[in-house]
Structures are given as C-alpha cells and as structure tokens.
Amino acid sequence: MAEVVDNFDWDNVGANSFGGNYSAEQRAEMEQMYSETLTTVQEEEVIKGTVVGITDRDVILNIGFKSDGLVPLSEFRDLPELKVGDEVEVFIEDQEDQNGQLILSRKKAKIKQAWKAIYDALENDTVLEGVVKRRTKGGLIMDLDGVEAFLPGSQIDVKPIRDFDIYVGRRMEVKVVKINAAFDNVVVSHKVLIEKDLEKQREAILNNLEKGQILEGVIKNMTNFGVFIDLGGVDGLLHITDISWGRIAHPSEVLQLDQKLNIVVLDFDEAKKRISLGLKQLTPHPWDSLPADMGVGSKVKGRIVNVADYGAFMEIIPGVEGLIHVSEMSWSQHLRNPQDFIKQGDVVEAQILTLDREDRKMSLGIKQLSEDPWTRGDFATKYAVGTNHNGLVRNLTNFGLFVELEEGVDGLVHVSDLSWTKKIKHPSEVVKVGDRLDVVVLELDVANRRLALGHKQLEENPWDTFQTVFTPGSVHKATITEKNDRGAVLELPYGIEGFAYPKSLVKEDNSNAENGETLDFRVVEFSKDDRRIVLSHTAVFNQAQEEDSRASKFTKKKPATGAAAGAQGEGKLSDLKKPATAEKSTLGDLDALSALRDKMLGNEQGGE
C-alpha cells in the first residue's frame, strides 16, 4: 500500500495545474527528451516497424511515431509465425487519417521494394526469383514479390516448350530483360540463365567434336526438311535425306519429338558452328545387300516413289531405287507424260536395263516385259500398204500429225495428205489431239520403224474429174476469198480453190476486182499433179473481143448484083468487113471459111 504524505500541498497543485511547477528550463529539457523518443516519418515511405500487438483483424506496429499504426492481418498471410517483437517493413500511407490514426501497408511496402529490386536487377544484371502464377497467351505470368512479370514462351528454355501448364506454381529464377515504366510492364527470361549454364557444355562439345563421332541427342524441333537435335547445349541438323536410306515425305514418319537417339557427326563448320548429323549412316547401305545374281535382264518388283517429267523412280527395297525413263515405258516413239503410264504409289514390275553397283545406279524398263509390236510376225501383213486403219491423234506439227494405231505403232500423216481440195496450212484446221482419224497406209519401213499414212487417199481423187470440168479456156463463176500483193485466192465450184495474178483481176472498166466479189473467170492453166488452177477475169472479156475480131475477118458479106458484084469478087481476104452481127464460129463455119479463102486465093492468082 502506497504511503500517504500528510503534508502534501494540494492547493499548490490546483493553482499551478499539471506540470505547472516546472520551470522554463525544466520544461524545455523534458520536451527535448520526449522529441528524441519520436521518429520523423514521411508519407509514401517504407520504414521498419515492430509488432507490439496482434488482434483478430489487425497487427499493431510501433514505428517510433507518436502513435502506433494498424496493418490488416491479411497482409501477413505469408508469415504464419508472426509474433510480438518481430520487425517488418511497412509503407506509410497516411500519418493521420480523419480519426487521427496512422495508416500503414505491408503489401505496398513489398511492391515498392520489389520494384526497387527489379530495377536493381536490370541495372546490375542480377537474378530474381519468383513464382509462376498462371499461363497466358504466348507465355507465363510470374509473381516477383507482388509485381507481375511476363515470361515469354521463347524465353522459358533453350528448346521449344509445347506445354506451358507444367510450369504453373513452380518457383523459377529469372533475369529482367525489359521494363516499361509507363505501363508497369516487366519482361523476364529464364532461357538466358540456361544458356550461360550450357555455354561451358557447348564449348566442351565443340572442342571435342570430330567427324564420324557418335553422339546422343534429343529431338527438339521438327521441320519439313529435317529435325534439330539437342546435343547437350549445341544443336545439330539431321537432314531428311540422312534419316533413312529409303524415301520419306516427312521426318514424323519415322521420328518423334523429344525422342532420344544416337546419331553420327557428318560435318562440322567451326566458324558458323553448324553441325550436320546422320542417322542412316549407322546402318549398312541397302545396296550392299542386293543379291549377287541380280543383274541386267533380271525382273524386279517395287513401288513408285516419285514421278518426274522425264520418268519415274521405283524403290525395289528401302534405299535402292531405279529410274524408269519415259522412253522405256512404251514401245511408242512418241514420248508422253509419265503420268499417262504410272502413278506414285503404284506397285509395278520392271526389267533391269543397266546396273552399276559402285555408283549405286540402276535403270529399269517396263516395255521390255511386252512384245515389240514392230517385231511381230504379222506386222508387215497387218500394216501393208493400202490397208485401212483407225488411230488416235497423238501430236500435231507444222508438217503433219502423228497417229497412234496401237501401243507402240505410230504413223505420220503429212499435211498434204489430209485433203484433196483444200490447201491446209496446219493440221489443227482439220483435227485436234485426242481425235480419232481414219487413215490408209502409204509406205511401210519396218527396219526404220516408219509408217507413212494418208487420210485423203480414203476417197477417190476428185482432180481426175476436175480435169474434165476445168479445162483451159473454160469460164466459171468464182468468188475472191483472199487477196494480197501476189494475187488472189478464188473459191470455185465443188469447194476447190484457184489462183489469179494481180494483172488478171483487172475488170473491163479498168478497175480491180476486190475481195468478196463473184465474177466470171477463164481457166488459164490446169495442173492435176500440182493441184493447181490458174484463172483470169481479164481474159474473159479480152477473149470475147479476140473472138469477135477473128470472126469478122472470116465472115463473108451478102453477094451484090452487077458490076458491084464483080468488083467485090476481086477483093482480098483482108478487105472483108466485120458483119453487122457477130456470131461465134462453129467447126462447120470454119470449114466453109477455109474453102472460101482457098477459092478467093485461086481467083487472085488467075487474074494475074
């Protein structure tokens, strides 16, 4: 029990109030002592505080300020063992709110410290540790002590990552590679740490690398042209042609991603650090396993693995291929597209034509498995001169067309043997490729494998008849179908053509006949062998004038009476006048005129 002071002066206390008995010096000394116990704080500053109490909702912290601060207990979930006396860093949000309370935040303190650590890591190239929170498009989101950072998929590992989900929740060390302060974005990389670790392994591998060395690797990437193999920090390319002795369309046919396999070093470029690898080289070459008795003339069976413009490649066994040239697919001398005979994937039988085991080359033929039609016993009889056939038009040229009568038997139809009446400049005017055409054999040369065929010879030569119709001197109607400096092409009856020179196109009024006009033309020349008819329009009216003049010279006037008749009888043949009406002379008229001429000549001689 406290001792009671009997002589305490209560009046003095009341008069001077609390502390009123301190002198000015004592008061100043006490204020100084009190101020030294307080800490000067500023808002938005991170400061250390001591836990002085923990409630169900808050943690009470003493930061040396005039009052304690409260921080929600939820911000200490990462510190389940928190107790009174522990020191933690907090962020001063407000020195005094409307209730006079000091407001602190541990979460904001952690974020601010985290940003400071991020900037320091970028500047000093140091390593940070964080937790992968979730997957996002193109990469992962990491938590760096409260700051979210983006880890691109290409920066997770040195090898491509196909499943990002396996990293969610995992702690990883990363380096900061980029900060966008305007948007508070941070980009980090885990790959750069792995690359540094692999650099020593890479140097060790490259220093010890030799051609022919067998290494173990893992397939990290697959493309159409090959696969990239991780050799433990160094990548090598296994080209698709070095995967298997046989043909493959894509590496996935025989290999898989992440597959571990042994490969051999084929080549190494130290300057470019490129490594070429091989897989098929670890197994014997298939050519070495071919039977010893296999040679020229042997029949083989295989699968067509490729078809080109010049032929097809047949795979006898994986790694052993032979070329079937298009000329060895059919006995036909007319080369066609190999696709007409064979398709990729077909299984066919062929005969070995050449075999070079050293160079590992082989040529094959298909047509040799069937009989050559030109060597058949009945060939000369079947295709004797004058026999008729129907064939397929295979090719057109400027000079004619080739007709296939059967597989391996082609014949030429010259352009001049297509029509009796029309002058054909190109076979396409009559037929097209793929048409069927009736022909007759004109010539047969079995030794040189040549057939001359004709189409017009299937019909009677109409020029035998034309010879009696278009006789020289005869006049016919014709239409000018084409005209140039050399003359004009005329269309005559029966569908045949004639020709007229420019001087023969002058009309009676001295104008020139033009294209499309239909006029009378006189036959000047007819050649059956050359199938040529030359005509003239000018000769039509010139000939008429000549005939009229000739008739006037030989036509006798009507006899006169008396002396006049005697005088007339003594005249010369040249004195005969043209009758008033000229008529065409007949053979009888000409005989009479001839007799009259002889009589008159006799009279003249007697008078002398």
C-alpha positions in Angstrom: 0.0 0.0 0.0 1.3 3.4 -1.0 2.5 5.7 1.7 0.3 8.8 2.2 2.1 12.1 2.5 0.4 14.0 5.2 1.9 17.4 4.5 1.2 17.4 0.6 0.2 20.8 -0.7 -3.0 20.2 -2.8 -3.7 23.9 -3.2 -0.4 24.4 -4.9 -1.2 21.7 -7.4 -4.5 23.1 -8.3 -3.2 26.6 -8.6 -0.4 25.8 -10.9 -2.2 23.0 -12.9 -0.5 19.8 -14.1 3.2 20.4 -14.5 2.8 24.0 -13.6 5.6 23.7 -11.0 8.2 23.1 -13.8 10.5 25.9 -14.6 11.0 27.0 -18.2 14.4 25.3 -18.3 12.9 22.1 -16.9 10.1 22.2 -19.5 12.5 22.7 -22.4 14.6 19.8 -21.2 11.7 17.5 -20.9 10.4 18.4 -24.4 13.8 17.7 -25.8 13.9 14.3 -24.1 10.4 13.5 -25.5 11.2 14.5 -29.0 14.2 12.3 -29.0 12.0 9.3 -28.4 9.9 10.0 -31.6 10.7 9.3 -35.2 10.1 11.7 -38.0 8.2 10.0 -40.8 7.0 10.9 -44.3 4.1 9.6 -46.3 4.8 7.1 -49.1 8.0 6.0 -47.3 9.0 2.5 -46.4 10.1 2.1 -42.8 10.7 -0.7 -40.3 8.2 -1.3 -37.5 8.0 -3.5 -34.5 5.0 -5.7 -33.8 3.5 -4.6 -30.4 0.2 -6.4 -30.7 -1.9 -8.8 -32.8 -5.7 -8.9 -32.9 -8.1 -10.9 -34.9 -8.2 -8.4 -37.6 -5.1 -6.2 -37.4 -1.4 -6.1 -36.5 -0.3 -3.2 -34.3 3.0 -1.8 -35.2 5.3 0.7 -33.5 7.4 2.7 -36.0 8.6 5.3 -33.3 5.9 7.7 -34.2 3.7 9.5 -31.7 1.0 6.8 -32.3 1.0 3.2 -33.3 -0.2 2.0 -36.7 -2.5 -0.7 -37.8 -2.0 -3.1 -40.7 -4.6 -5.7 -41.7 -3.7 -9.2 -40.6 -4.4 -10.5 -44.2 -1.2 -8.8 -45.4 0.8 -11.2 -43.2 -0.5 -14.4 -44.6 3.0 -15.3 -45.8 4.2 -15.0 -42.2 2.1 -17.5 -40.3 4.6 -17.5 -37.4 4.4 -13.7 -36.8 4.6 -12.7 -33.1 5.0 -9.6 -30.9 8.5 -8.2 -31.2 9.1 -9.1 -34.8 10.3 -6.4 -37.2 8.7 -5.9 -40.6 8.8 -3.3 -43.3 5.7 -1.2 -43.9 4.6 1.6 -46.2 3.3 4.8 -44.7 0.0 5.7 -46.5 -1.2 8.4 -44.1 0.3 9.9 -41.0 -3.1 10.8 -39.6 -6.5 10.0 -41.1 -9.7 11.6 -40.1 -9.7 9.6 -36.9 -6.2 10.6 -36.1 -4.9 7.1 -36.9 -1.6 6.3 -38.5 -2.3 4.2 -41.7 0.4 1.6 -42.7 0.5 -1.1 -45.5 2.8 -4.1 -45.7 1.6 -5.0 -49.2 2.6 -1.7 -50.7 5.9 -1.8 -48.9 6.6 -5.2 -50.5 5.6 -3.9 -54.0 7.8 -0.8 -53.7 10.7 -2.9 -52.5 10.0 -5.4 -55.3 10.2 -2.6 -58.0 13.4 -1.4 -56.5 14.8 -4.9 -56.6 13.6 -5.2 -60.3 15.3 -2.0 -61.3 18.5 -3.0 -59.5 18.4 -6.5 -61.2 18.1 -4.9 -64.6 20.9 -2.4 -63.9 23.3 -4.9 -62.2 22.3 -8.0 -64.2 21.4 -9.9 -61.1 19.0 -12.9 -60.8 15.5 -12.7 -59.2 13.3 -15.5 -58.0 9.6 -15.6 -58.5 6.6 -17.9 -58.7 4.7 -18.8 -61.9 1.1 -17.6 -61.2 -0.7 -18.6 -64.5 -0.4 -19.3 -68.1 -1.2 -16.6 -70.7 -1.2 -16.2 -74.4 2.4 -16.7 -75.6 4.0 -17.3 -72.2 3.7 -17.2 -68.4 2.9 -14.6 -65.7 5.3 -14.6 -62.8 4.9 -13.0 -59.3 8.1 -11.2 -58.3 7.2 -10.3 -54.6 3.9 -8.7 -55.6 4.9 -7.4 -59.1 3.6 -9.4 -62.1 6.2 -10.0 -64.8 5.8 -11.6 -68.3 7.9 -14.6 -69.2 7.6 -15.2 -73.0 7.4 -18.8 -74.1 10.5 -18.4 -76.2 12.4 -17.4 -73.0 11.4 -20.3 -70.8 14.0 -22.8 -72.2 16.6 -23.2 -74.9 14.3 -25.8 -76.5 10.7 -25.2 -77.6 8.1 -25.7 -74.9 4.9 -27.2 -76.0 3.1 -27.4 -72.6 3.2 -24.3 -70.5 0.9 -25.6 -67.9 3.6 -27.8 -66.3 5.3 -24.6 -65.0 2.3 -23.1 -63.2 3.1 -22.9 -59.4 6.8 -23.6 -59.9 9.4 -21.3 -58.5 11.9 -20.1 -61.1 15.0 -17.9 -61.3 14.8 -15.2 -64.0 16.6 -12.2 -65.3 14.9 -8.9 -66.1 15.3 -8.1 -69.8 12.9 -5.1 -70.2 10.9 -2.7 -68.1 8.2 -0.4 -69.5 7.7 2.1 -66.7 4.8 3.8 -68.4 2.7 0.7 -68.2 4.5 -1.0 -65.3 5.3 -4.0 -67.5 8.3 -6.2 -66.8 9.7 -8.9 -69.2 11.9 -11.6 -67.8 13.8 -14.5 -69.2 14.8 -17.9 -67.8 16.4 -19.0 -71.0 19.4 -16.7 -70.6 20.3 -18.4 -67.3 20.2 -21.8 -69.0 22.3 -20.6 -71.9 25.0 -19.4 -69.5 25.0 -22.9 -67.9 25.1 -24.5 -71.3 27.9 -22.3 -72.6 30.5 -24.4 -70.8 28.9 -27.6 -72.1 28.8 -26.2 -75.6 32.5 -25.2 -75.6 33.4 -28.6 -74.3 31.3 -30.4 -77.0 32.7 -28.2 -79.8 36.3 -28.6 -78.7 36.0 -32.4 -78.8 33.7 -32.7 -81.9 35.0 -34.9 -84.7 33.6 -36.2 -88.0 32.3 -39.7 -87.6 31.8 -39.3 -83.8 28.6 -40.9 -82.5 26.7 -38.7 -80.0 23.4 -39.0 -78.2 20.8 -36.3 -78.6 17.2 -35.4 -78.2 14.9 -34.2 -81.0 13.8 -30.6 -80.1 12.2 -29.4 -83.3 10.9 -31.0 -86.5 10.5 -29.4 -89.9 9.8 -30.5 -93.5 13.5 -30.6 -94.4 14.7 -32.4 -91.2 15.0 -32.3 -87.4 17.1 -30.3 -85.0 18.7 -32.3 -82.3 19.9 -31.0 -78.9 23.4 -32.5 -78.2 23.5 -31.1 -74.7 23.7 -27.3 -75.4 24.6 -27.5 -79.1 22.0 -28.0 -81.8 22.7 -30.1 -84.9 20.6 -30.7 -88.1 19.6 -34.1 -89.2 18.5 -33.6 -92.8 15.6 -35.6 -94.0 17.8 -37.3 -96.6 20.1 -38.6 -93.8 17.3 -40.1 -91.7 16.6 -43.2 -93.7 18.1 -45.0 -96.7 14.6 -45.1 -98.1 12.5 -42.1 -99.2 10.3 -40.4 -96.6 8.0 -37.4 -97.1 8.3 -36.0 -93.6 10.5 -36.8 -90.6 7.5 -37.6 -88.5 7.0 -40.8 -90.4 10.0 -42.4 -88.5 10.8 -39.9 -85.7 9.0 -38.2 -82.8 9.6 -35.0 -80.8 11.6 -35.4 -77.6 12.9 -38.8 -78.9 16.3 -39.7 -77.7 18.6 -41.3 -80.3 22.2 -41.9 -81.4 23.5 -40.0 -84.4 26.8 -39.6 -86.2 28.6 -36.4 -87.0 28.8 -36.0 -90.8 30.3 -32.5 -91.0 31.1 -29.5 -88.7 31.6 -25.9 -89.6 33.6 -24.4 -86.7 33.2 -20.8 -88.0 29.4 -21.0 -88.3 29.1 -23.6 -85.5 26.9 -25.8 -87.8 26.8 -29.5 -87.2 25.4 -31.9 -89.8 24.2 -35.2 -88.4 23.3 -38.6 -89.9 21.1 -41.4 -88.7 21.0 -43.8 -91.7 24.8 -43.9 -91.7 24.7 -46.0 -88.6 23.2 -48.9 -90.6 24.7 -50.7 -93.7 23.8 -49.4 -97.1 20.9 -51.4 -98.7 22.9 -51.6 -102.0 25.3 -53.9 -100.2 22.6 -56.4 -99.5 21.4 -56.8 -103.1 21.6 -60.5 -104.3 24.7 -61.3 -106.2 22.8 -62.9 -109.1 20.7 -59.7 -109.7 21.9 -58.2 -113.0 20.9 -56.8 -116.3 17.8 -58.6 -117.6 16.5 -59.5 -114.1 12.9 -58.8 -113.4 12.2 -56.8 -110.2 9.1 -55.6 -108.5 8.8 -52.4 -106.5 6.8 -49.3 -105.5 6.8 -46.0 -107.5 8.1 -43.3 -105.0 8.4 -40.4 -107.4 7.2 -39.3 -110.8 9.1 -36.6 -112.8 8.7 -35.2 -116.3 11.4 -37.4 -117.6 10.5 -40.7 -115.8 9.7 -42.4 -112.6 11.7 -43.8 -109.7 10.9 -47.3 -108.4 12.0 -48.4 -105.0 13.0 -52.1 -105.0 13.9 -52.2 -101.3 14.2 -49.1 -99.0 17.3 -47.3 -100.2 17.6 -49.0 -103.5 15.9 -47.2 -106.4 16.0 -47.4 -110.2 14.9 -44.9 -112.9 12.3 -45.9 -115.4 12.8 -43.3 -118.2 9.6 -42.3 -120.1 11.1 -43.8 -123.3 11.2 -47.2 -121.5 7.6 -47.2 -120.5 6.1 -47.8 -124.0 7.3 -49.1 -127.4 5.8 -45.9 -128.9 8.3 -43.5 -130.3 6.1 -40.7 -129.4 7.1 -39.6 -125.8 4.3 -38.8 -123.5 3.9 -37.7 -119.9 5.0 -40.4 -117.4 1.7 -39.8 -115.6 -0.1 -41.3 -118.6 1.5 -44.7 -117.7 2.2 -44.7 -114.0 1.3 -43.0 -110.7 3.1 -42.5 -107.4 2.4 -45.4 -105.1 1.8 -47.9 -107.8 3.5 -51.3 -107.4 4.9 -52.4 -110.8 7.2 -54.9 -112.3 10.2 -53.9 -114.5 13.3 -55.3 -116.1 16.8 -54.2 -115.2 18.5 -52.4 -118.2 21.7 -51.2 -116.5 23.2 -51.8 -113.1 26.2 -50.1 -111.5 26.8 -51.3 -108.0 29.8 -49.0 -107.4 27.9 -45.8 -108.3 24.7 -47.3 -107.0 22.7 -46.5 -110.1 20.1 -48.6 -111.9 17.9 -48.1 -114.9 14.7 -50.0 -115.5 12.2 -50.6 -118.3 8.6 -51.7 -118.4 8.1 -52.0 -122.2 10.6 -54.8 -122.3 8.1 -57.1 -120.5 5.8 -57.0 -123.5 6.5 -57.9 -127.1 7.7 -55.2 -129.5 4.8 -54.8 -132.0 7.3 -54.0 -134.8 8.9 -57.4 -134.5 5.6 -59.4 -134.6 5.4 -61.9 -137.4 2.1 -60.5 -138.7 3.1 -56.9 -138.5 4.0 -56.5 -142.2 0.8 -58.1 -143.2 -1.4 -56.1 -140.8 0.1 -52.8 -141.8 0.7 -53.5 -145.5 0.5 -50.6 -148.0 -3.1 -49.9 -148.9 -4.6 -51.2 -145.6 -7.1 -49.0 -143.8 -6.9 -48.3 -140.0 -8.4 -46.0 -137.4 -6.0 -44.3 -134.9 -5.6 -41.8 -132.1 -4.2 -38.4 -132.9 -1.2 -38.0 -130.5 0.7 -35.0 -131.7 0.4 -32.1 -134.2 3.3 -30.4 -136.0 3.7 -27.8 -138.7 4.3 -30.5 -141.3 1.7 -33.1 -140.3 0.3 -35.2 -137.4 1.2 -38.4 -135.7 -1.5 -41.1 -135.3 -1.1 -44.0 -132.9 -2.6 -47.1 -134.5 -1.8 -49.3 -131.4 0.5 -49.0 -128.4 4.0 -48.6 -129.9 2.9 -48.1 -133.5 2.8 -44.5 -134.7 2.5 -43.2 -138.2 2.8 -39.8 -139.8 0.1 -38.1 -141.9 1.7 -35.3 -143.9 -0.3 -32.1 -144.1 -0.6 -32.5 -147.8 -2.3 -35.9 -147.4 -5.2 -34.5 -145.4 -7.4 -33.1 -148.2 -7.7 -33.3 -151.9 -9.4 -30.0 -152.4 -8.3 -27.6 -149.6 -4.8 -26.2 -149.1 -4.3 -26.9 -145.3 -1.6 -24.8 -143.7 -1.7 -26.6 -140.3 -3.2 -29.9 -139.2 -5.2 -28.1 -136.4 -7.5 -26.9 -139.2 -8.8 -30.4 -139.6 -8.2 -32.3 -136.3 -7.0 -31.9 -132.7 -5.0 -34.0 -130.3 -7.2 -36.8 -128.9 -9.4 -37.2 -132.0 -9.6 -40.5 -133.9 -8.8 -40.5 -137.6 -9.3 -42.9 -140.4 -6.1 -43.5 -142.4 -4.6 -45.6 -145.1 -1.0 -46.9 -145.1 1.0 -45.3 -147.9 4.5 -46.5 -147.1 5.9 -49.1 -144.6 9.6 -49.2 -143.5 9.9 -51.9 -140.8 13.7 -51.5 -140.5 13.5 -47.9 -139.6 10.1 -48.2 -137.8 8.4 -45.7 -140.1 4.8 -45.6 -141.3 3.6 -43.0 -143.8 -0.2 -42.6 -143.6 -2.8 -40.7 -145.6 -6.3 -39.5 -145.0 -7.4 -38.1 -148.3 -6.4 -41.3 -150.1 -9.5 -43.0 -148.5 -11.5 -41.1 -151.1 -11.2 -41.0 -154.9 -9.1 -38.3 -156.3 -11.6 -35.6 -157.4 -8.9 -34.0 -159.6 -9.5 -36.7 -162.1 -13.0 -35.3 -162.6 -11.9 -31.7 -162.2 -9.6 -32.2 -165.2 -12.7 -32.7 -167.4 -14.6 -29.8 -165.9 -12.0 -27.0 -165.6 -10.4 -27.3 -169.0 -8.2 -24.5 -170.2 -10.3 -21.8 -171.8 -13.5 -22.7 -169.9 -15.3 -20.0 -167.9 -16.6 -20.4 -164.4 -18.1 -18.3 -161.6 -15.6 -17.8 -158.7 -15.5 -15.7 -155.5 -12.4 -13.9 -154.3 -11.8 -15.1 -150.8 -8.3 -13.7 -150.2 -6.3 -11.0 -151.9 -2.7 -9.8 -151.5 0.1 -8.3 -153.5 0.9 -11.6 -155.2 -2.6 -12.2 -156.3 -6.0 -13.6 -155.2 -7.3 -16.9 -153.9 -10.6 -17.9 -155.6 -13.3 -20.2 -154.5 -14.6 -22.3 -157.4 -17.5 -24.8 -157.6 -17.1 -28.2 -155.8 -15.1 -26.5 -153.0 -11.8 -26.2 -154.7 -9.5 -23.2 -154.8 -7.9 -21.4 -157.7 -5.5 -18.6 -158.1 -5.4 -15.4 -160.2 -2.5 -13.0 -160.6 -3.0 -9.3 -160.0 -2.9 -8.4 -163.7 -5.7 -10.9 -164.2 -8.0 -9.1 -161.8 -8.5 -6.0 -164.0 -12.1 -5.6 -165.0 -13.5 -4.3 -168.3 -13.8 -0.8 -166.8 -10.1 -0.9 -165.8 -11.0 -1.2 -162.1 -9.6 -4.0 -160.0 -11.7 -6.9 -158.6 -11.9 -6.8 -154.8 -12.1 -9.3 -152.0 -15.6 -10.9 -151.8 -16.6 -10.2 -155.4 -18.1 -13.0 -157.5 -17.1 -12.8 -161.2 -16.5 -14.9 -164.3 -13.0 -16.3 -164.6 -11.4 -18.1 -167.5 -9.1 -21.1 -166.8 -5.6 -20.2 -168.0 -3.8 -23.2 -166.5 -4.8 -26.6 -165.0 -2.3 -29.0 -163.3 -3.6 -32.2 -161.9 -0.3 -33.3 -160.4 0.3 -29.9 -158.6 -3.4 -29.5 -157.9 -3.2 -26.0 -159.3 -5.7 -23.9 -161.3 -4.7 -20.5 -162.6 -7.6 -18.3 -163.7 -8.1 -14.8 -165.2 -11.1 -12.5 -165.1 -9.4 -10.1 -167.6 -9.2 -12.9 -170.2 -12.9 -13.3 -170.1 -13.7 -10.1 -171.9 -10.4 -9.9 -173.8 -11.1 -13.4 -175.2 -14.5 -12.3 -176.3 -13.0 -9.3 -178.2 -10.5 -11.5 -179.8 -13.1 -14.0 -181.0 -15.3 -11.2 -182.3 -12.3 -9.8 -184.3 -11.4 -13.2 -185.6 -15.0 -13.9 -186.8 -15.2 -10.5 -188.5 -12.1 -11.4 -190.7 -13.6 -14.7 -191.9 -17.3 -13.8 -192.3 -18.4 -13.1 -195.9 -20.7 -10.2 -196.8 -24.0 -10.9 -198.7 -23.3 -11.1 -202.6 -24.0 -7.9 -204.7 -25.5 -7.7 -208.3 -24.0 -6.3 -211.5 -20.7 -4.6 -211.6 -20.6 -4.2 -207.9 -20.5 -7.9 -207.6 -17.6 -8.2 -209.9 -15.6 -5.6 -208.0 -16.4 -7.4 -204.8 -15.2 -10.7 -206.1 -11.8 -9.3 -206.8 -11.2 -8.1 -203.3 -8.6 -9.6 -200.8 -9.3 -11.6 -197.5 -8.0 -8.6 -195.5 -10.7 -6.5 -197.1 -13.5 -8.5 -195.5 -15.6 -6.3 -193.3 -16.9 -7.3 -189.9 -20.6 -8.3 -190.3 -23.2 -6.2 -188.6 -24.0 -9.0 -186.2 -21.0 -11.1 -185.0 -21.7 -14.7 -184.2 -19.5 -17.3 -182.6 -17.9 -19.6 -185.2 -18.7 -23.3 -185.3 -16.5 -26.0 -186.8 -18.7 -26.1 -189.9 -18.3 -22.3 -190.3 -14.6 -22.6 -190.1 -14.5 -25.3 -192.8 -16.6 -23.1 -195.1 -14.4 -20.1 -194.5 -11.4 -22.2 -195.2 -12.8 -23.3 -198.6 -13.9 -19.8 -199.4 -10.4 -18.5 -198.6 -8.7 -21.1 -200.9 -11.1 -20.2 -203.8 -10.5 -16.5 -203.5 -6.8 -17.0 -203.4 -7.1 -19.1 -206.6 -9.1 -16.4 -208.4 -6.5 -13.8 -207.5 -3.7 -15.9 -208.9 -5.7 -16.5 -212.2 -6.2 -12.7 -212.7 -2.5 -12.1 -212.5 
